[in-house]
Amino acid sequence: MDSRLDVFLARRSVRHYQKKQIPPQMITDILEAAMAAPSAVARDPWHFIIVRDKDILESIADGLPNGKMLIDAAAAIVVCGDIEKAHDKQESYLLQDCSAAIENIVLAATALGIGTCWLGIHPRPDRISHIRKALGIPAGIIPVAAVSMGWPTKMPPPRTRFEASLVHTEKW
């Protein structure tokens, strides 16, 4: 694979973090990358909640069965979508737009040496309710996912999951 694409293979889910903060400018840079994502009809329905407070991170972790790493994370970004801003007010477009932003978050963080783990919230009603309550998210705003972030204690090696049998040319 072309080495200019190394960040894609280097992006891995990281669940163990050093006790070291992420500088605010790095968070801003990651959010700028997130908001560079494509969006249906350029509606940009996303909102981002930055969480650094350990009590809030623990509260979020309590509602996400696979989110225990949030307790030791330096920060999390909770990505939400505004259904009123989504193209045609369609949840599917909101989810696609927010997912593109989330992918940009994890790739930008990887490029900066920060480990991340993408934690799904939507479509599970119990998770949505928990996160909505924990973070005071208003009606009409849908929490889509949380991304834990921190300096990795150990970075998993790059890998590819390319599978030629999943590629179809011209037709199925």
Contacts in CASP RR format, 6 or more apart in sequence:
PFRMAT RR
TARGET T0000
AUTHOR 0000-0000-0000
METHOD contacts of the structure
MODEL  1
MDSRLDVFLARRSVRHYQKKQIPPQMITDILEAAMAAPSAVARDPWHFII
VRDKDILESIADGLPNGKMLIDAAAAIVVCGDIEKAHDKQESYLLQDCSA
AIENIVLAATALGIGTCWLGIHPRPDRISHIRKALGIPAGIIPVAAVSMG
WPTKMPPPRTRFEASLVHTEKW
1 9 0 8 1.000
1 160 0 8 1.000
6 158 0 8 1.000
7 107 0 8 1.000
7 110 0 8 1.000
7 111 0 8 1.000
8 107 0 8 1.000
9 158 0 8 1.000
9 159 0 8 1.000
9 160 0 8 1.000
10 110 0 8 1.000
10 155 0 8 1.000
10 158 0 8 1.000
11 106 0 8 1.000
11 107 0 8 1.000
11 110 0 8 1.000
11 116 0 8 1.000
12 110 0 8 1.000
12 115 0 8 1.000
12 155 0 8 1.000
12 156 0 8 1.000
12 157 0 8 1.000
12 158 0 8 1.000
12 159 0 8 1.000
13 116 0 8 1.000
13 117 0 8 1.000
13 118 0 8 1.000
13 156 0 8 1.000
14 69 0 8 1.000
14 115 0 8 1.000
14 116 0 8 1.000
14 117 0 8 1.000
14 150 0 8 1.000
14 152 0 8 1.000
14 155 0 8 1.000
14 156 0 8 1.000
15 69 0 8 1.000
15 117 0 8 1.000
15 148 0 8 1.000
16 69 0 8 1.000
16 72 0 8 1.000
16 152 0 8 1.000
16 153 0 8 1.000
16 154 0 8 1.000
17 69 0 8 1.000
17 72 0 8 1.000
17 73 0 8 1.000
17 74 0 8 1.000
17 115 0 8 1.000
17 148 0 8 1.000
17 150 0 8 1.000
17 151 0 8 1.000
17 152 0 8 1.000
17 153 0 8 1.000
18 150 0 8 1.000
18 151 0 8 1.000
18 152 0 8 1.000
18 153 0 8 1.000
19 72 0 8 1.000
20 74 0 8 1.000
20 150 0 8 1.000
20 151 0 8 1.000
21 52 0 8 1.000
21 74 0 8 1.000
21 75 0 8 1.000
22 74 0 8 1.000
22 75 0 8 1.000
22 114 0 8 1.000
22 149 0 8 1.000
22 150 0 8 1.000
22 151 0 8 1.000
26 112 0 8 1.000
26 114 0 8 1.000
27 50 0 8 1.000
27 75 0 8 1.000
27 77 0 8 1.000
29 108 0 8 1.000
29 112 0 8 1.000
30 77 0 8 1.000
30 105 0 8 1.000
30 108 0 8 1.000
30 109 0 8 1.000
30 112 0 8 1.000
30 114 0 8 1.000
30 149 0 8 1.000
31 48 0 8 1.000
31 50 0 8 1.000
31 77 0 8 1.000
31 105 0 8 1.000
33 104 0 8 1.000
33 105 0 8 1.000
33 107 0 8 1.000
33 108 0 8 1.000
34 46 0 8 1.000
34 48 0 8 1.000
34 77 0 8 1.000
34 79 0 8 1.000
34 101 0 8 1.000
34 102 0 8 1.000
34 104 0 8 1.000
34 105 0 8 1.000
34 108 0 8 1.000
35 44 0 8 1.000
35 46 0 8 1.000
35 101 0 8 1.000
36 104 0 8 1.000
37 97 0 8 1.000
37 100 0 8 1.000
37 101 0 8 1.000
37 103 0 8 1.000
37 104 0 8 1.000
38 97 0 8 1.000
38 100 0 8 1.000
39 45 0 8 1.000
39 46 0 8 1.000
39 87 0 8 1.000
39 97 0 8 1.000
39 100 0 8 1.000
40 86 0 8 1.000
40 87 0 8 1.000
40 93 0 8 1.000
40 96 0 8 1.000
40 97 0 8 1.000
41 87 0 8 1.000
43 85 0 8 1.000
43 86 0 8 1.000
43 87 0 8 1.000
43 93 0 8 1.000
43 97 0 8 1.000
44 85 0 8 1.000
44 97 0 8 1.000
45 81 0 8 1.000
45 82 0 8 1.000
45 83 0 8 1.000
45 85 0 8 1.000
45 86 0 8 1.000
45 87 0 8 1.000
45 93 0 8 1.000
45 94 0 8 1.000
45 97 0 8 1.000
45 98 0 8 1.000
46 79 0 8 1.000
46 80 0 8 1.000
46 81 0 8 1.000
46 82 0 8 1.000
46 97 0 8 1.000
46 98 0 8 1.000
46 101 0 8 1.000
47 79 0 8 1.000
47 80 0 8 1.000
47 81 0 8 1.000
47 82 0 8 1.000
47 141 0 8 1.000
48 77 0 8 1.000
48 78 0 8 1.000
48 79 0 8 1.000
48 80 0 8 1.000
48 101 0 8 1.000
49 77 0 8 1.000
49 78 0 8 1.000
49 80 0 8 1.000
49 135 0 8 1.000
49 137 0 8 1.000
50 75 0 8 1.000
50 76 0 8 1.000
50 77 0 8 1.000
51 57 0 8 1.000
51 60 0 8 1.000
51 75 0 8 1.000
51 76 0 8 1.000
51 77 0 8 1.000
51 78 0 8 1.000
51 135 0 8 1.000
52 74 0 8 1.000
52 75 0 8 1.000
54 71 0 8 1.000
56 134 0 8 1.000
56 135 0 8 1.000
57 70 0 8 1.000
57 71 0 8 1.000
57 73 0 8 1.000
57 76 0 8 1.000
58 70 0 8 1.000
58 71 0 8 1.000
59 134 0 8 1.000
60 67 0 8 1.000
60 70 0 8 1.000
60 76 0 8 1.000
60 78 0 8 1.000
60 131 0 8 1.000
60 134 0 8 1.000
60 135 0 8 1.000
60 146 0 8 1.000
61 67 0 8 1.000
61 68 0 8 1.000
61 69 0 8 1.000
61 70 0 8 1.000
61 71 0 8 1.000
62 130 0 8 1.000
63 126 0 8 1.000
63 127 0 8 1.000
63 130 0 8 1.000
63 131 0 8 1.000
63 134 0 8 1.000
64 70 0 8 1.000
64 119 0 8 1.000
64 120 0 8 1.000
64 121 0 8 1.000
64 127 0 8 1.000
64 130 0 8 1.000
64 131 0 8 1.000
64 146 0 8 1.000
66 119 0 8 1.000
67 117 0 8 1.000
67 119 0 8 1.000
67 146 0 8 1.000
67 148 0 8 1.000
69 117 0 8 1.000
69 148 0 8 1.000
70 76 0 8 1.000
70 119 0 8 1.000
70 146 0 8 1.000
70 148 0 8 1.000
73 148 0 8 1.000
73 149 0 8 1.000
73 150 0 8 1.000
74 149 0 8 1.000
74 150 0 8 1.000
74 151 0 8 1.000
75 149 0 8 1.000
75 150 0 8 1.000
76 146 0 8 1.000
76 147 0 8 1.000
76 148 0 8 1.000
76 149 0 8 1.000
77 105 0 8 1.000
77 146 0 8 1.000
77 147 0 8 1.000
77 149 0 8 1.000
78 121 0 8 1.000
78 131 0 8 1.000
78 135 0 8 1.000
78 143 0 8 1.000
78 145 0 8 1.000
78 146 0 8 1.000
78 147 0 8 1.000
79 98 0 8 1.000
79 101 0 8 1.000
79 102 0 8 1.000
79 105 0 8 1.000
79 143 0 8 1.000
79 144 0 8 1.000
79 145 0 8 1.000
79 146 0 8 1.000
79 147 0 8 1.000
80 98 0 8 1.000
80 137 0 8 1.000
80 141 0 8 1.000
80 142 0 8 1.000
80 143 0 8 1.000
80 144 0 8 1.000
81 94 0 8 1.000
81 97 0 8 1.000
81 98 0 8 1.000
81 141 0 8 1.000
81 142 0 8 1.000
81 143 0 8 1.000
81 144 0 8 1.000
82 94 0 8 1.000
82 140 0 8 1.000
82 141 0 8 1.000
82 142 0 8 1.000
83 89 0 8 1.000
83 91 0 8 1.000
83 94 0 8 1.000
83 140 0 8 1.000
83 141 0 8 1.000
83 142 0 8 1.000
84 140 0 8 1.000
86 93 0 8 1.000
86 94 0 8 1.000
86 97 0 8 1.000
87 93 0 8 1.000
87 97 0 8 1.000
91 142 0 8 1.000
94 142 0 8 1.000
94 144 0 8 1.000
95 122 0 8 1.000
95 144 0 8 1.000
98 144 0 8 1.000
98 145 0 8 1.000
99 144 0 8 1.000
99 145 0 8 1.000
102 118 0 8 1.000
102 144 0 8 1.000
102 145 0 8 1.000
102 147 0 8 1.000
105 116 0 8 1.000
105 147 0 8 1.000
106 116 0 8 1.000
106 118 0 8 1.000
106 147 0 8 1.000
109 115 0 8 1.000
109 116 0 8 1.000
109 147 0 8 1.000
109 149 0 8 1.000
110 116 0 8 1.000
113 151 0 8 1.000
113 152 0 8 1.000
113 155 0 8 1.000
114 149 0 8 1.000
114 150 0 8 1.000
114 151 0 8 1.000
114 152 0 8 1.000
115 149 0 8 1.000
115 150 0 8 1.000
115 151 0 8 1.000
115 152 0 8 1.000
115 155 0 8 1.000
116 147 0 8 1.000
116 148 0 8 1.000
116 149 0 8 1.000
116 150 0 8 1.000
117 147 0 8 1.000
117 148 0 8 1.000
118 145 0 8 1.000
118 147 0 8 1.000
119 145 0 8 1.000
119 146 0 8 1.000
119 147 0 8 1.000
119 148 0 8 1.000
120 127 0 8 1.000
120 144 0 8 1.000
120 145 0 8 1.000
120 146 0 8 1.000
121 127 0 8 1.000
121 128 0 8 1.000
121 131 0 8 1.000
121 143 0 8 1.000
121 144 0 8 1.000
121 145 0 8 1.000
121 146 0 8 1.000
122 128 0 8 1.000
122 142 0 8 1.000
122 143 0 8 1.000
122 144 0 8 1.000
122 145 0 8 1.000
127 143 0 8 1.000
128 142 0 8 1.000
128 143 0 8 1.000
131 137 0 8 1.000
131 143 0 8 1.000
131 146 0 8 1.000
132 143 0 8 1.000
135 143 0 8 1.000
137 143 0 8 1.000
END
